[in-house]
């Protein structure tokens, strides 16, 4: 039986649910307000009613998925990209998750990583972890957290994601949340073109000498394929460390110094030890 609050309200939440695959309480509030209802009791009653009917699946406090009519609540597959995109109001899909979104990841992970300046706790839903990372400090200081961010629409959700250029730099900057070096190399090598001017501009914004060296080293290894020119390398070299830095602070053994970039590189990267011997 439909609750009195829904009977007396001209708002039909089914319309909202059919166009919002994943949504927050704030989204429902906005929808109801646009249709002349600002009573919080109406919102609560409508959400409770549709949840009891199996049309709404809780993901975490204040965040829900819509279940289309005719589908079972327990088995309906909710798009994890949409969940990550709605984890925070300013969520930006990033790192390895951005590679997956762009179809450039060598492997698929059960972890979705997103940028946000809000302190959103790590959440697990149906075997997938949703982890928030703060924007790099250099970007926050410059007020450029939206640099290299694209917006797409998917099933009623605005999905913000880092573009190829920012993703290249980000995964090299934070390998701890991007996967193994094999995964990073194999994934990045699936991207055939980068706007190298934008890459250099983003590296400059980060103000991280080690990251500048890692980007320079990667581009140098792929100079011909990516058509990297001397100007790109010259600009990056103005930002590299004065003394040798480890490419991976968690892997200091078995490294070799690449003096051109003042970078101590793990031998597995130099030798591409993951490649099969034919």
N, C-alpha and C positions, 0 to 999 in steps of 0.2 A: 504493500500500500504506500502511495507517495505521501510524504510528510506534508503537513499543513503549510509549512513555509514554502515548499515548492509549488503547492497548488495556488497559493496566493501570489506567487511571483510570476511575472511574465517572462522571466528568463528561462531558456531551455539550455541546460548545461550540456546536453548531448551535442549540440552544435559546437561548443567549445572543445569537448573531448575528441570529436571527429577531426579536428584540425590542429591539435596539440598532442603529439605523441608522448612528450615528456614535459611536465610543467611544474611550476612552483605555486605555493599558496598565493604569492604576490601576483602571479599571472591570473589566477582566478579572481582575486580582488579587483584587478584592473578590468577584467571582462565584465564582472557584475556591475562595477561603477559605470562603465560605458553603456550599460543597459538599465541604468537608473536605480540600482540596488547597492546601498552602502552598509546594510545591516550585517554585522559579522555573524549573527545567528543564522541568517539565510545561507551564508557561505558554508558554515559548519554543517548545517542540515543537508545541503546539497551534496557536499563531499561525503558525508556519512552515508547518505542514501545510495549514491553511485558506488561507493566502496562495498556496501552490503550486497549490491547487485553484481559484483564482480567486474565492474567497469573501470575501477581504479586500483592500481597496485602501488603500495608505499615502497619507496626506495630508501629514503631516510627521512628524518623529521623535516616536514615542509616541502618535500619533493616527491612527485608521483609520476607514474606512467599510465597512459590510457590503454585500456584493453578493448579492442574492437568487438562488437557484438558477434557472438558465435564462436569466440576463441576462449580457451580455458585459461584461467588466471595463472595456474601453476606452470603451464608449459609455453605460454606465449613469449617469444623472444623479443626482448627490449633492446633496441640498438644502443650499444655502450657508448658510441660517439655522442649520441644525444644526451645521455646521462652526464658524460664529462662536460659537455657544453653548458649544462644547466646546474652544475655543481656550485657555481658562484655567479653572481651577476656580471662579473668581469672576466669570466673564464675564457682562456685562450688555449686551445689544444696545442701541445708542444712536444719537443724532443722526439723520441721514437714513435709516440702516438701520432705526431704530425706526419711522419714518414708513412705510417700505416694509412692515415687518412688520404694521403696523396697517392697511395698505391705504390710506394717506393720502398717498403720495408721488406727485407729478406725473410724475416720471420714475423709471426704474430705473437704478441704478448698478452698475458692476462692482467695487464696493468695499463691503466690510462692515466697519462700525466698531463696536467694543465697548469698554466700560469694563472695566478690570481694574487691580488694584494690583500684579499681578505684571509683571515686565519681559518680556512675551511679544513676540518679534520679529515684525515684519510678515512675513506669509507670502503667497505667491501659489499658487493651486491652480486649474488649468483656466481661466485667464484672469480669475479674481476675486482681488482683493487683500483680505487680512484684516488690519485695522489696529487696534492697541490704543491706547487713550487713557486716561490716568490720570484717576481721578475728580477733579473740581474740588477745589482745596485747601481751600476753605471747608467742604465736606462732610467731607473727611478729618479736618480739625481738630475738627469737631463730632461725629465718629463716626457720621455719618448717610449713609454711602454707599449704603445700601439705600432711602433715601427715594424714593418715587415709582416703585418697581420692582415689576413684576408677574411672577409665575411661571406658566408654562404647560407642559403636557406634549405633546410631539410626537414620535412614532415612537421612544419609549423615551428621549428626551432631555428634560431640564428646560431650558426656554428662559426665561431671565430677560430682561426688556425694560423700558425706561422707559415709563411711562404717558403719556397725552396731555399732562397738565399739565407733567410734567418735560421731556418732549420739546420742547414749545413753548419753554420757557426755554432749554434746552440748544442748540437750533439757532440761536437768536438770540445766545446767548453765544459760540458758536464757528462763525461762518459759514464759516471756512476749511476745516472738515471737513463742512459741511452742504450746500454747493452755492451757486449764484448767488442773489442776492436774489430774482430771479424764481422760481427753484425753491423757495426757502424760503416766499415769499408764497403762491404757488399751492398748495403742499402744505399749509401751515397752514390755508388757507382751505377745505380739504376737511373739516376737523374742525369740527363744528357746535356743540359744547359743551365748555366747560372748567369745572372747579371752580375758580373764581377765588380762593377763600380758599387753596386748596392751591398755586396758582400764586404768590401773594404770599408764603406761608410758605417756598416753595422759593427764591424770589429772596432772601429775607432770609437764608437759610442760606448762599447763595453769597457774600454780602458783596462784591458787585461793583457799584459805582455805575453803570458804563456799561451793564451788563446790565439793571439796574433801569430805566434810562431807555429802553432798547430795548423792553423788555416793555411799559412804559407807553405808549410811542409806538405799538406795534403794536395794543394793546388799544384805544387811543383811535381809531385808524383803523377799528376794527371794533366800535365801542361798541354800536351798535344790534343787530348780528347776534349778538354774544356777551353781550348784556345786562349790560355792564360798568357798575357803579354808581359813584357819587362816592366811596364808602368805599374801593373798590379803588384808585382813582387817588390818593386822599389818602395811603393807606398806601405806595404806590409812590413818591410824591414825597418821602417822608421819607428815601428811600434813594438818590436820584439825585445826580450830581456837583454840586459847588458852582460849578464852572467848566465851560464847554462841552467836551464830549468827542466825538470822531469815532465815528460809528456803525460805521464800518469803517476801521480804521487803514491798510488797504491801498488805500483809495480816498478820498483826501483832496481831490481836485479836483472842482469842480462840486457842492459841498455847500451846503446851506442850513441856517441855525441855526433849530431849533425851540426857542424860548426856554422854553416850558412844561416841557420835559424836559432843557434844557441839552444838546441833542444835535444834532450836525452830520450831517444826513441826506443821502445821495446823491440827486441830482435824479431819477435813474431810479426810485428807490423812491417819492419824492413824486409824480412824474408817472405812475407805473406805465407806464413807456415800453414795456414788453413787450406791453401789450395791443394787439390789432389795432384799427385804425381802421375802423369800419364805414362 
